[in-house]
Amino acid sequence: MSKIQERIKEYIDYKSISIREFCRNINVSASFLARDAEIASDKLLNIVNKYDDLSIEWLITGNGKMIKEKLKESDDIDILSEVISNQKQEISDLKTQIREKDKQLGELIKTNLMLLEREKSTQTHEKGSSGSLAG
């Protein structure tokens, strides 16, 4: 039996469930833990997805604690509040950048209109000049 299989059995004992129930929950046959073979990665994924309190690090290496530490609800709220605050600041910064770009765009439009008018005026002036030279 592999070390991972031994740790799975230890976890099953901790959860007070049967091997059969554990195997059914991860969609494998009841003989899954009786085999002396390496456990495929897809089976490990099934285990940690079904039993989200189980530490994958502990399961694979034996290091750390078997059960993941759960964050307190207040910790979750603090983390979410910080994320929201950061996102609000980022939105504010982006709005400022948009206003600056809008201002730059307005200036460029004015410059383009002025250049178009100047070009139009120059073309009109050249046509008038060329007409008087031809005559």
Summary of the structure (lengths in Angstrom):
residues: 135
radius of gyration: 35.5
end to end distance: 108.6
largest distance: 109.8
contacts: 285
relative contact order: 0.07
helix: 73%
strand: 1%
